Amino acid sequence: MPSADILKLYRDLGGKILTIGSDSHRPEQLGAYIEETKELLKDIGFQYFCTYENMKPAFHRL
């Protein structure tokens, strides 16, 4: 979520700030699909994902 098509459109329009999260309902689900998501983002052409520190984006290489 969102789909690869939406992510490609976002990139094509100049989007650069992405965060990655997991909607865990049980402890064993924590971080599910994070690595797969990073690979998808790289395949689409993104080079970084972000976390936030003091309300400012911190970029991390994929």
PDBQT receptor file of N, H, CA, C and O in Angstrom, charges set to zero:
ATOM      1  N   MET A   1       0.850  -1.153   0.000  1.00  0.00    +0.000 N 
ATOM      2  CA  MET A   1       0.000   0.000   0.000  1.00  0.00    +0.000 C 
ATOM      3  C   MET A   1       0.897   1.217   0.000  1.00  0.00    +0.000 C 
ATOM      4  O   MET A   1       1.628   1.355   0.981  1.00  0.00    +0.000 OA
ATOM      5  N   PRO A   2       0.939   2.045  -0.886  1.00  0.00    +0.000 N 
ATOM      6  CA  PRO A   2       0.203   2.072  -2.134  1.00  0.00    +0.000 C 
ATOM      7  C   PRO A   2       0.789   1.108  -3.173  1.00  0.00    +0.000 C 
ATOM      8  O   PRO A   2       1.840   0.506  -2.952  1.00  0.00    +0.000 OA
ATOM      9  N   SER A   3       0.108   0.973  -4.284  1.00  0.00    +0.000 N 
ATOM     10  H   SER A   3      -0.745   1.462  -4.464  1.00  0.00    +0.000 HD
ATOM     11  CA  SER A   3       0.539   0.049  -5.333  1.00  0.00    +0.000 C 
ATOM     12  C   SER A   3       1.827   0.534  -5.998  1.00  0.00    +0.000 C 
ATOM     13  O   SER A   3       2.202   1.701  -5.885  1.00  0.00    +0.000 OA
ATOM     14  N   ALA A   4       2.489  -0.381  -6.689  1.00  0.00    +0.000 N 
ATOM     15  H   ALA A   4       2.184  -1.329  -6.781  1.00  0.00    +0.000 HD
ATOM     16  CA  ALA A   4       3.710  -0.036  -7.413  1.00  0.00    +0.000 C 
ATOM     17  C   ALA A   4       3.434   1.050  -8.452  1.00  0.00    +0.000 C 
ATOM     18  O   ALA A   4       4.277   1.921  -8.664  1.00  0.00    +0.000 OA
ATOM     19  N   ASP A   5       2.278   1.014  -9.097  1.00  0.00    +0.000 N 
ATOM     20  H   ASP A   5       1.593   0.306  -8.925  1.00  0.00    +0.000 HD
ATOM     21  CA  ASP A   5       1.941   2.041 -10.091  1.00  0.00    +0.000 C 
ATOM     22  C   ASP A   5       1.868   3.432  -9.463  1.00  0.00    +0.000 C 
ATOM     23  O   ASP A   5       2.351   4.405 -10.042  1.00  0.00    +0.000 OA
ATOM     24  N   ILE A   6       1.277   3.521  -8.302  1.00  0.00    +0.000 N 
ATOM     25  H   ILE A   6       0.885   2.730  -7.832  1.00  0.00    +0.000 HD
ATOM     26  CA  ILE A   6       1.183   4.821  -7.604  1.00  0.00    +0.000 C 
ATOM     27  C   ILE A   6       2.577   5.277  -7.175  1.00  0.00    +0.000 C 
ATOM     28  O   ILE A   6       2.899   6.459  -7.293  1.00  0.00    +0.000 OA
ATOM     29  N   LEU A   7       3.398   4.367  -6.686  1.00  0.00    +0.000 N 
ATOM     30  H   LEU A   7       3.136   3.407  -6.591  1.00  0.00    +0.000 HD
ATOM     31  CA  LEU A   7       4.765   4.729  -6.290  1.00  0.00    +0.000 C 
ATOM     32  C   LEU A   7       5.571   5.210  -7.490  1.00  0.00    +0.000 C 
ATOM     33  O   LEU A   7       6.342   6.163  -7.366  1.00  0.00    +0.000 OA
ATOM     34  N   LYS A   8       5.411   4.575  -8.644  1.00  0.00    +0.000 N 
ATOM     35  H   LYS A   8       4.785   3.802  -8.744  1.00  0.00    +0.000 HD
ATOM     36  CA  LYS A   8       6.110   5.010  -9.866  1.00  0.00    +0.000 C 
ATOM     37  C   LYS A   8       5.652   6.405 -10.263  1.00  0.00    +0.000 C 
ATOM     38  O   LYS A   8       6.474   7.250 -10.618  1.00  0.00    +0.000 OA
ATOM     39  N   LEU A   9       4.360   6.652 -10.207  1.00  0.00    +0.000 N 
ATOM     40  H   LEU A   9       3.692   5.966  -9.919  1.00  0.00    +0.000 HD
ATOM     41  CA  LEU A   9       3.840   7.979 -10.539  1.00  0.00    +0.000 C 
ATOM     42  C   LEU A   9       4.408   9.024  -9.582  1.00  0.00    +0.000 C 
ATOM     43  O   LEU A   9       4.823  10.099 -10.016  1.00  0.00    +0.000 OA
ATOM     44  N   TYR A  10       4.430   8.720  -8.300  1.00  0.00    +0.000 N 
ATOM     45  H   TYR A  10       4.094   7.847  -7.948  1.00  0.00    +0.000 HD
ATOM     46  CA  TYR A  10       4.991   9.633  -7.292  1.00  0.00    +0.000 C 
ATOM     47  C   TYR A  10       6.451   9.955  -7.627  1.00  0.00    +0.000 C 
ATOM     48  O   TYR A  10       6.856  11.117  -7.586  1.00  0.00    +0.000 OA
ATOM     49  N   ARG A  11       7.240   8.924  -7.958  1.00  0.00    +0.000 N 
ATOM     50  H   ARG A  11       6.911   7.980  -7.991  1.00  0.00    +0.000 HD
ATOM     51  CA  ARG A  11       8.641   9.143  -8.329  1.00  0.00    +0.000 C 
ATOM     52  C   ARG A  11       8.738   9.992  -9.587  1.00  0.00    +0.000 C 
ATOM     53  O   ARG A  11       9.528  10.934  -9.644  1.00  0.00    +0.000 OA
ATOM     54  N   ASP A  12       7.929   9.660 -10.605  1.00  0.00    +0.000 N 
ATOM     55  H   ASP A  12       7.286   8.895 -10.558  1.00  0.00    +0.000 HD
ATOM     56  CA  ASP A  12       7.967  10.399 -11.863  1.00  0.00    +0.000 C 
ATOM     57  C   ASP A  12       7.599  11.871 -11.683  1.00  0.00    +0.000 C 
ATOM     58  O   ASP A  12       8.069  12.727 -12.432  1.00  0.00    +0.000 OA
ATOM     59  N   LEU A  13       6.774  12.159 -10.710  1.00  0.00    +0.000 N 
ATOM     60  H   LEU A  13       6.392  11.463 -10.101  1.00  0.00    +0.000 HD
ATOM     61  CA  LEU A  13       6.373  13.539 -10.423  1.00  0.00    +0.000 C 
ATOM     62  C   LEU A  13       7.351  14.259  -9.506  1.00  0.00    +0.000 C 
ATOM     63  O   LEU A  13       7.124  15.408  -9.126  1.00  0.00    +0.000 OA
ATOM     64  N   GLY A  14       8.454  13.574  -9.146  1.00  0.00    +0.000 N 
ATOM     65  H   GLY A  14       8.639  12.641  -9.455  1.00  0.00    +0.000 HD
ATOM     66  CA  GLY A  14       9.489  14.207  -8.331  1.00  0.00    +0.000 C 
ATOM     67  C   GLY A  14       9.463  13.839  -6.863  1.00  0.00    +0.000 C 
ATOM     68  O   GLY A  14      10.241  14.382  -6.079  1.00  0.00    +0.000 OA
ATOM     69  N   GLY A  15       8.582  12.925  -6.472  1.00  0.00    +0.000 N 
ATOM     70  H   GLY A  15       7.950  12.484  -7.109  1.00  0.00    +0.000 HD
ATOM     71  CA  GLY A  15       8.496  12.526  -5.069  1.00  0.00    +0.000 C 
ATOM     72  C   GLY A  15       9.765  11.833  -4.607  1.00  0.00    +0.000 C 
ATOM     73  O   GLY A  15      10.324  10.998  -5.318  1.00  0.00    +0.000 OA
ATOM     74  N   LYS A  16      10.211  12.180  -3.423  1.00  0.00    +0.000 N 
ATOM     75  H   LYS A  16       9.757  12.859  -2.845  1.00  0.00    +0.000 HD
ATOM     76  CA  LYS A  16      11.443  11.607  -2.877  1.00  0.00    +0.000 C 
ATOM     77  C   LYS A  16      11.295  11.099  -1.448  1.00  0.00    +0.000 C 
ATOM     78  O   LYS A  16      12.045  10.217  -1.031  1.00  0.00    +0.000 OA
ATOM     79  N   ILE A  17      10.358  11.630  -0.704  1.00  0.00    +0.000 N 
ATOM     80  H   ILE A  17       9.748  12.347  -1.043  1.00  0.00    +0.000 HD
ATOM     81  CA  ILE A  17      10.248  11.274   0.708  1.00  0.00    +0.000 C 
ATOM     82  C   ILE A  17       9.280  10.105   0.854  1.00  0.00    +0.000 C 
ATOM     83  O   ILE A  17       8.089  10.226   0.566  1.00  0.00    +0.000 OA
ATOM     84  N   LEU A  18       9.810   8.976   1.304  1.00  0.00    +0.000 N 
ATOM     85  H   LEU A  18      10.777   8.878   1.538  1.00  0.00    +0.000 HD
ATOM     86  CA  LEU A  18       9.030   7.764   1.555  1.00  0.00    +0.000 C 
ATOM     87  C   LEU A  18       9.369   7.231   2.928  1.00  0.00    +0.000 C 
ATOM     88  O   LEU A  18      10.535   7.231   3.325  1.00  0.00    +0.000 OA
ATOM     89  N   THR A  19       8.389   6.786   3.641  1.00  0.00    +0.000 N 
ATOM     90  H   THR A  19       7.443   6.785   3.318  1.00  0.00    +0.000 HD
ATOM     91  CA  THR A  19       8.623   6.053   4.884  1.00  0.00    +0.000 C 
ATOM     92  C   THR A  19       8.099   4.635   4.693  1.00  0.00    +0.000 C 
ATOM     93  O   THR A  19       7.249   4.387   3.838  1.00  0.00    +0.000 OA
ATOM     94  N   ILE A  20       8.606   3.722   5.486  1.00  0.00    +0.000 N 
ATOM     95  H   ILE A  20       9.296   3.924   6.181  1.00  0.00    +0.000 HD
ATOM     96  CA  ILE A  20       8.184   2.324   5.417  1.00  0.00    +0.000 C 
ATOM     97  C   ILE A  20       7.676   1.933   6.795  1.00  0.00    +0.000 C 
ATOM     98  O   ILE A  20       8.321   2.210   7.806  1.00  0.00    +0.000 OA
ATOM     99  N   GLY A  21       6.526   1.293   6.829  1.00  0.00    +0.000 N 
ATOM    100  H   GLY A  21       6.002   1.068   6.007  1.00  0.00    +0.000 HD
ATOM    101  CA  GLY A  21       5.982   0.860   8.108  1.00  0.00    +0.000 C 
ATOM    102  C   GLY A  21       5.374  -0.521   7.996  1.00  0.00    +0.000 C 
ATOM    103  O   GLY A  21       5.181  -1.048   6.900  1.00  0.00    +0.000 OA
ATOM    104  N   SER A  22       5.078  -1.090   9.135  1.00  0.00    +0.000 N 
ATOM    105  H   SER A  22       5.235  -0.662  10.024  1.00  0.00    +0.000 HD
ATOM    106  CA  SER A  22       4.379  -2.374   9.136  1.00  0.00    +0.000 C 
ATOM    107  C   SER A  22       3.216  -2.272  10.112  1.00  0.00    +0.000 C 
ATOM    108  O   SER A  22       3.353  -1.742  11.215  1.00  0.00    +0.000 OA
ATOM    109  N   ASP A  23       2.085  -2.781   9.690  1.00  0.00    +0.000 N 
ATOM    110  H   ASP A  23       1.974  -3.211   8.794  1.00  0.00    +0.000 HD
ATOM    111  CA  ASP A  23       0.871  -2.726  10.494  1.00  0.00    +0.000 C 
ATOM    112  C   ASP A  23       0.778  -4.027  11.300  1.00  0.00    +0.000 C 
ATOM    113  O   ASP A  23       0.025  -4.934  10.947  1.00  0.00    +0.000 OA
ATOM    114  N   SER A  24       1.538  -4.101  12.365  1.00  0.00    +0.000 N 
ATOM    115  H   SER A  24       2.150  -3.364  12.652  1.00  0.00    +0.000 HD
ATOM    116  CA  SER A  24       1.625  -5.329  13.148  1.00  0.00    +0.000 C 
ATOM    117  C   SER A  24       0.518  -5.407  14.183  1.00  0.00    +0.000 C 
ATOM    118  O   SER A  24       0.214  -4.433  14.872  1.00  0.00    +0.000 OA
ATOM    119  N   HIS A  25      -0.076  -6.587  14.275  1.00  0.00    +0.000 N 
ATOM    120  H   HIS A  25       0.171  -7.378  13.716  1.00  0.00    +0.000 HD
ATOM    121  CA  HIS A  25      -1.100  -6.831  15.284  1.00  0.00    +0.000 C 
ATOM    122  C   HIS A  25      -0.618  -7.851  16.319  1.00  0.00    +0.000 C 
ATOM    123  O   HIS A  25      -1.238  -8.038  17.366  1.00  0.00    +0.000 OA
ATOM    124  N   ARG A  26       0.495  -8.501  16.001  1.00  0.00    +0.000 N 
ATOM    125  H   ARG A  26       0.999  -8.349  15.151  1.00  0.00    +0.000 HD
ATOM    126  CA  ARG A  26       1.116  -9.449  16.926  1.00  0.00    +0.000 C 
ATOM    127  C   ARG A  26       2.624  -9.233  16.891  1.00  0.00    +0.000 C 
ATOM    128  O   ARG A  26       3.156  -8.835  15.855  1.00  0.00    +0.000 OA
ATOM    129  N   PRO A  27       3.319  -9.483  17.983  1.00  0.00    +0.000 N 
ATOM    130  CA  PRO A  27       4.762  -9.251  18.022  1.00  0.00    +0.000 C 
ATOM    131  C   PRO A  27       5.525  -9.963  16.907  1.00  0.00    +0.000 C 
ATOM    132  O   PRO A  27       6.501  -9.420  16.390  1.00  0.00    +0.000 OA
ATOM    133  N   GLU A  28       5.104 -11.149  16.535  1.00  0.00    +0.000 N 
ATOM    134  H   GLU A  28       4.310 -11.589  16.955  1.00  0.00    +0.000 HD
ATOM    135  CA  GLU A  28       5.833 -11.888  15.498  1.00  0.00    +0.000 C 
ATOM    136  C   GLU A  28       5.652 -11.273  14.108  1.00  0.00    +0.000 C 
ATOM    137  O   GLU A  28       6.359 -11.654  13.175  1.00  0.00    +0.000 OA
ATOM    138  N   GLN A  29       4.725 -10.336  13.955  1.00  0.00    +0.000 N 
ATOM    139  H   GLN A  29       4.151 -10.026  14.713  1.00  0.00    +0.000 HD
ATOM    140  CA  GLN A  29       4.520  -9.648  12.679  1.00  0.00    +0.000 C 
ATOM    141  C   GLN A  29       5.309  -8.352  12.569  1.00  0.00    +0.000 C 
ATOM    142  O   GLN A  29       5.324  -7.732  11.506  1.00  0.00    +0.000 OA
ATOM    143  N   LEU A  30       5.957  -7.934  13.633  1.00  0.00    +0.000 N 
ATOM    144  H   LEU A  30       5.945  -8.438  14.497  1.00  0.00    +0.000 HD
ATOM    145  CA  LEU A  30       6.686  -6.673  13.644  1.00  0.00    +0.000 C 
ATOM    146  C   LEU A  30       7.737  -6.657  12.532  1.00  0.00    +0.000 C 
ATOM    147  O   LEU A  30       8.594  -7.538  12.469  1.00  0.00    +0.000 OA
ATOM    148  N   GLY A  31       7.667  -5.681  11.681  1.00  0.00    +0.000 N 
ATOM    149  H   GLY A  31       6.971  -4.965  11.731  1.00  0.00    +0.000 HD
ATOM    150  CA  GLY A  31       8.623  -5.539  10.593  1.00  0.00    +0.000 C 
ATOM    151  C   GLY A  31       8.360  -6.434   9.390  1.00  0.00    +0.000 C 
ATOM    152  O   GLY A  31       9.211  -6.559   8.510  1.00  0.00    +0.000 OA
ATOM    153  N   ALA A  32       7.190  -7.054   9.348  1.00  0.00    +0.000 N 
ATOM    154  H   ALA A  32       6.498  -6.952  10.063  1.00  0.00    +0.000 HD
ATOM    155  CA  ALA A  32       6.868  -7.949   8.232  1.00  0.00    +0.000 C 
ATOM    156  C   ALA A  32       6.927  -7.179   6.910  1.00  0.00    +0.000 C 
ATOM    157  O   ALA A  32       6.375  -6.085   6.793  1.00  0.00    +0.000 OA
ATOM    158  N   TYR A  33       7.590  -7.756   5.933  1.00  0.00    +0.000 N 
ATOM    159  H   TYR A  33       8.038  -8.645   6.028  1.00  0.00    +0.000 HD
ATOM    160  CA  TYR A  33       7.677  -7.260   4.557  1.00  0.00    +0.000 C 
ATOM    161  C   TYR A  33       8.503  -5.996   4.385  1.00  0.00    +0.000 C 
ATOM    162  O   TYR A  33       8.457  -5.381   3.320  1.00  0.00    +0.000 OA
ATOM    163  N   ILE A  34       9.246  -5.595   5.386  1.00  0.00    +0.000 N 
ATOM    164  H   ILE A  34       9.284  -6.095   6.252  1.00  0.00    +0.000 HD
ATOM    165  CA  ILE A  34      10.085  -4.390   5.255  1.00  0.00    +0.000 C 
ATOM    166  C   ILE A  34      11.155  -4.601   4.190  1.00  0.00    +0.000 C 
ATOM    167  O   ILE A  34      11.336  -3.745   3.324  1.00  0.00    +0.000 OA
ATOM    168  N   GLU A  35      11.861  -5.716   4.239  1.00  0.00    +0.000 N 
ATOM    169  H   GLU A  35      11.714  -6.411   4.943  1.00  0.00    +0.000 HD
ATOM    170  CA  GLU A  35      12.934  -5.955   3.269  1.00  0.00    +0.000 C 
ATOM    171  C   GLU A  35      12.379  -6.087   1.855  1.00  0.00    +0.000 C 
ATOM    172  O   GLU A  35      12.987  -5.593   0.906  1.00  0.00    +0.000 OA
ATOM    173  N   GLU A  36      11.242  -6.741   1.704  1.00  0.00    +0.000 N 
ATOM    174  H   GLU A  36      10.748  -7.142   2.474  1.00  0.00    +0.000 HD
ATOM    175  CA  GLU A  36      10.611  -6.859   0.388  1.00  0.00    +0.000 C 
ATOM    176  C   GLU A  36      10.205  -5.484  -0.148  1.00  0.00    +0.000 C 
ATOM    177  O   GLU A  36      10.320  -5.216  -1.344  1.00  0.00    +0.000 OA
ATOM    178  N   THR A  37       9.735  -4.627   0.740  1.00  0.00    +0.000 N 
ATOM    179  H   THR A  37       9.642  -4.844   1.711  1.00  0.00    +0.000 HD
ATOM    180  CA  THR A  37       9.345  -3.279   0.344  1.00  0.00    +0.000 C 
ATOM    181  C   THR A  37      10.559  -2.480  -0.102  1.00  0.00    +0.000 C 
ATOM    182  O   THR A  37      10.484  -1.744  -1.086  1.00  0.00    +0.000 OA
ATOM    183  N   LYS A  38      11.671  -2.612   0.601  1.00  0.00    +0.000 N 
ATOM    184  H   LYS A  38      11.732  -3.210   1.400  1.00  0.00    +0.000 HD
ATOM    185  CA  LYS A  38      12.901  -1.911   0.192  1.00  0.00    +0.000 C 
ATOM    186  C   LYS A  38      13.319  -2.356  -1.207  1.00  0.00    +0.000 C 
ATOM    187  O   LYS A  38      13.710  -1.523  -2.025  1.00  0.00    +0.000 OA
ATOM    188  N   GLU A  39      13.244  -3.636  -1.489  1.00  0.00    +0.000 N 
ATOM    189  H   GLU A  39      12.926  -4.313  -0.825  1.00  0.00    +0.000 HD
ATOM    190  CA  GLU A  39      13.611  -4.147  -2.814  1.00  0.00    +0.000 C 
ATOM    191  C   GLU A  39      12.674  -3.599  -3.885  1.00  0.00    +0.000 C 
ATOM    192  O   GLU A  39      13.126  -3.222  -4.966  1.00  0.00    +0.000 OA
ATOM    193  N   LEU A  40      11.380  -3.552  -3.598  1.00  0.00    +0.000 N 
ATOM    194  H   LEU A  40      11.013  -3.859  -2.720  1.00  0.00    +0.000 HD
ATOM    195  CA  LEU A  40      10.420  -2.994  -4.540  1.00  0.00    +0.000 C 
ATOM    196  C   LEU A  40      10.742  -1.534  -4.833  1.00  0.00    +0.000 C 
ATOM    197  O   LEU A  40      10.729  -1.112  -5.989  1.00  0.00    +0.000 OA
ATOM    198  N   LEU A  41      11.027  -0.772  -3.802  1.00  0.00    +0.000 N 
ATOM    199  H   LEU A  41      11.037  -1.115  -2.863  1.00  0.00    +0.000 HD
ATOM    200  CA  LEU A  41      11.348   0.642  -3.991  1.00  0.00    +0.000 C 
ATOM    201  C   LEU A  41      12.604   0.810  -4.837  1.00  0.00    +0.000 C 
ATOM    202  O   LEU A  41      12.649   1.685  -5.702  1.00  0.00    +0.000 OA
ATOM    203  N   LYS A  42      13.626  -0.011  -4.603  1.00  0.00    +0.000 N 
ATOM    204  H   LYS A  42      13.590  -0.722  -3.900  1.00  0.00    +0.000 HD
ATOM    205  CA  LYS A  42      14.838   0.035  -5.431  1.00  0.00    +0.000 C 
ATOM    206  C   LYS A  42      14.507  -0.302  -6.875  1.00  0.00    +0.000 C 
ATOM    207  O   LYS A  42      14.990   0.366  -7.789  1.00  0.00    +0.000 OA
ATOM    208  N   ASP A  43      13.696  -1.322  -7.098  1.00  0.00    +0.000 N 
ATOM    209  H   ASP A  43      13.303  -1.865  -6.356  1.00  0.00    +0.000 HD
ATOM    210  CA  ASP A  43      13.320  -1.727  -8.452  1.00  0.00    +0.000 C 
ATOM    211  C   ASP A  43      12.574  -0.611  -9.185  1.00  0.00    +0.000 C 
ATOM    212  O   ASP A  43      12.712  -0.460 -10.399  1.00  0.00    +0.000 OA
ATOM    213  N   ILE A  44      11.796   0.159  -8.455  1.00  0.00    +0.000 N 
ATOM    214  H   ILE A  44      11.684   0.036  -7.469  1.00  0.00    +0.000 HD
ATOM    215  CA  ILE A  44      11.035   1.266  -9.040  1.00  0.00    +0.000 C 
ATOM    216  C   ILE A  44      11.954   2.441  -9.372  1.00  0.00    +0.000 C 
ATOM    217  O   ILE A  44      11.638   3.254 -10.241  1.00  0.00    +0.000 OA
ATOM    218  N   GLY A  45      13.091   2.528  -8.681  1.00  0.00    +0.000 N 
ATOM    219  H   GLY A  45      13.348   1.867  -7.976  1.00  0.00    +0.000 HD
ATOM    220  CA  GLY A  45      14.037   3.603  -8.963  1.00  0.00    +0.000 C 
ATOM    221  C   GLY A  45      14.334   4.534  -7.816  1.00  0.00    +0.000 C 
ATOM    222  O   GLY A  45      15.079   5.500  -7.981  1.00  0.00    +0.000 OA
ATOM    223  N   PHE A  46      13.764   4.263  -6.645  1.00  0.00    +0.000 N 
ATOM    224  H   PHE A  46      13.159   3.478  -6.510  1.00  0.00    +0.000 HD
ATOM    225  CA  PHE A  46      14.086   5.081  -5.479  1.00  0.00    +0.000 C 
ATOM    226  C   PHE A  46      15.455   4.687  -4.948  1.00  0.00    +0.000 C 
ATOM    227  O   PHE A  46      15.872   3.536  -5.075  1.00  0.00    +0.000 OA
ATOM    228  N   GLN A  47      16.145   5.640  -4.359  1.00  0.00    +0.000 N 
ATOM    229  H   GLN A  47      15.806   6.575  -4.256  1.00  0.00    +0.000 HD
ATOM    230  CA  GLN A  47      17.459   5.374  -3.782  1.00  0.00    +0.000 C 
ATOM    231  C   GLN A  47      17.456   5.450  -2.258  1.00  0.00    +0.000 C 
ATOM    232  O   GLN A  47      18.369   4.943  -1.606  1.00  0.00    +0.000 OA
ATOM    233  N   TYR A  48      16.430   6.082  -1.691  1.00  0.00    +0.000 N 
ATOM    234  H   TYR A  48      15.688   6.494  -2.221  1.00  0.00    +0.000 HD
ATOM    235  CA  TYR A  48      16.395   6.318  -0.251  1.00  0.00    +0.000 C 
ATOM    236  C   TYR A  48      14.990   6.096   0.308  1.00  0.00    +0.000 C 
ATOM    237  O   TYR A  48      14.002   6.183  -0.421  1.00  0.00    +0.000 OA
ATOM    238  N   PHE A  49      14.913   5.811   1.597  1.00  0.00    +0.000 N 
ATOM    239  H   PHE A  49      15.715   5.741   2.190  1.00  0.00    +0.000 HD
ATOM    240  CA  PHE A  49      13.679   5.896   2.352  1.00  0.00    +0.000 C 
ATOM    241  C   PHE A  49      13.978   6.784   3.548  1.00  0.00    +0.000 C 
ATOM    242  O   PHE A  49      15.144   7.032   3.858  1.00  0.00    +0.000 OA
ATOM    243  N   CYS A  50      12.951   7.262   4.217  1.00  0.00    +0.000 N 
ATOM    244  H   CYS A  50      12.005   7.062   3.965  1.00  0.00    +0.000 HD
ATOM    245  CA  CYS A  50      13.145   8.229   5.303  1.00  0.00    +0.000 C 
ATOM    246  C   CYS A  50      12.611   7.720   6.629  1.00  0.00    +0.000 C 
ATOM    247  O   CYS A  50      11.642   6.964   6.696  1.00  0.00    +0.000 OA
ATOM    248  N   THR A  51      13.276   8.158   7.669  1.00  0.00    +0.000 N 
ATOM    249  H   THR A  51      14.064   8.772   7.615  1.00  0.00    +0.000 HD
ATOM    250  CA  THR A  51      12.725   8.151   9.010  1.00  0.00    +0.000 C 
ATOM    251  C   THR A  51      12.706   9.618   9.421  1.00  0.00    +0.000 C 
ATOM    252  O   THR A  51      13.242  10.471   8.713  1.00  0.00    +0.000 OA
ATOM    253  N   TYR A  52      12.110   9.906  10.529  1.00  0.00    +0.000 N 
ATOM    254  H   TYR A  52      11.675   9.213  11.105  1.00  0.00    +0.000 HD
ATOM    255  CA  TYR A  52      12.046  11.302  10.973  1.00  0.00    +0.000 C 
ATOM    256  C   TYR A  52      12.759  11.459  12.307  1.00  0.00    +0.000 C 
ATOM    257  O   TYR A  52      12.593  10.655  13.225  1.00  0.00    +0.000 OA
ATOM    258  N   GLU A  53      13.556  12.517  12.387  1.00  0.00    +0.000 N 
ATOM    259  H   GLU A  53      13.690  13.170  11.642  1.00  0.00    +0.000 HD
ATOM    260  CA  GLU A  53      14.260  12.879  13.620  1.00  0.00    +0.000 C 
ATOM    261  C   GLU A  53      13.953  14.344  13.893  1.00  0.00    +0.000 C 
ATOM    262  O   GLU A  53      14.283  15.212  13.085  1.00  0.00    +0.000 OA
ATOM    263  N   ASN A  54      13.332  14.613  15.010  1.00  0.00    +0.000 N 
ATOM    264  H   ASN A  54      13.063  13.908  15.666  1.00  0.00    +0.000 HD
ATOM    265  CA  ASN A  54      12.936  15.984  15.367  1.00  0.00    +0.000 C 
ATOM    266  C   ASN A  54      12.101  16.622  14.261  1.00  0.00    +0.000 C 
ATOM    267  O   ASN A  54      12.293  17.788  13.916  1.00  0.00    +0.000 OA
ATOM    268  N   MET A  55      11.177  15.849  13.715  1.00  0.00    +0.000 N 
ATOM    269  H   MET A  55      11.021  14.902  13.995  1.00  0.00    +0.000 HD
ATOM    270  CA  MET A  55      10.238  16.297  12.690  1.00  0.00    +0.000 C 
ATOM    271  C   MET A  55      10.896  16.647  11.361  1.00  0.00    +0.000 C 
ATOM    272  O   MET A  55      10.290  17.333  10.538  1.00  0.00    +0.000 OA
ATOM    273  N   LYS A  56      12.137  16.182  11.137  1.00  0.00    +0.000 N 
ATOM    274  H   LYS A  56      12.629  15.624  11.806  1.00  0.00    +0.000 HD
ATOM    275  CA  LYS A  56      12.838  16.407   9.880  1.00  0.00    +0.000 C 
ATOM    276  C   LYS A  56      13.175  15.057   9.267  1.00  0.00    +0.000 C 
ATOM    277  O   LYS A  56      13.567  14.135   9.983  1.00  0.00    +0.000 OA
ATOM    278  N   PRO A  57      13.025  14.924   7.930  1.00  0.00    +0.000 N 
ATOM    279  CA  PRO A  57      13.325  13.631   7.314  1.00  0.00    +0.000 C 
ATOM    280  C   PRO A  57      14.814  13.329   7.352  1.00  0.00    +0.000 C 
ATOM    281  O   PRO A  57      15.645  14.192   7.068  1.00  0.00    +0.000 OA
ATOM    282  N   ALA A  58      15.139  12.094   7.705  1.00  0.00    +0.000 N 
ATOM    283  H   ALA A  58      14.464  11.392   7.936  1.00  0.00    +0.000 HD
ATOM    284  CA  ALA A  58      16.509  11.582   7.652  1.00  0.00    +0.000 C 
ATOM    285  C   ALA A  58      16.521  10.502   6.568  1.00  0.00    +0.000 C 
ATOM    286  O   ALA A  58      15.786   9.519   6.662  1.00  0.00    +0.000 OA
ATOM    287  N   PHE A  59      17.351  10.685   5.544  1.00  0.00    +0.000 N 
ATOM    288  H   PHE A  59      17.947  11.484   5.468  1.00  0.00    +0.000 HD
ATOM    289  CA  PHE A  59      17.376   9.787   4.399  1.00  0.00    +0.000 C 
ATOM    290  C   PHE A  59      18.332   8.634   4.650  1.00  0.00    +0.000 C 
ATOM    291  O   PHE A  59      19.439   8.827   5.154  1.00  0.00    +0.000 OA
ATOM    292  N   HIS A  60      17.889   7.420   4.291  1.00  0.00    +0.000 N 
ATOM    293  H   HIS A  60      16.989   7.264   3.883  1.00  0.00    +0.000 HD
ATOM    294  CA  HIS A  60      18.678   6.192   4.455  1.00  0.00    +0.000 C 
ATOM    295  C   HIS A  60      18.736   5.498   3.095  1.00  0.00    +0.000 C 
ATOM    296  O   HIS A  60      17.709   5.293   2.448  1.00  0.00    +0.000 OA
ATOM    297  N   ARG A  61      19.933   5.145   2.673  1.00  0.00    +0.000 N 
ATOM    298  H   ARG A  61      20.768   5.312   3.198  1.00  0.00    +0.000 HD
ATOM    299  CA  ARG A  61      20.107   4.491   1.377  1.00  0.00    +0.000 C 
ATOM    300  C   ARG A  61      19.451   3.109   1.381  1.00  0.00    +0.000 C 
ATOM    301  O   ARG A  61      19.562   2.345   2.339  1.00  0.00    +0.000 OA
ATOM    302  N   LEU A  62      18.774   2.824   0.287  1.00  0.00    +0.000 N 
ATOM    303  H   LEU A  62      18.684   3.445  -0.491  1.00  0.00    +0.000 HD
ATOM    304  CA  LEU A  62      18.143   1.515   0.127  1.00  0.00    +0.000 C 
ATOM    305  C   LEU A  62      19.185   0.474  -0.260  1.00  0.00    +0.000 C 
ATOM    306  O   LEU A  62      18.850  -0.696  -0.442  1.00  0.00    +0.000 OA
TER     307      LEU A  62
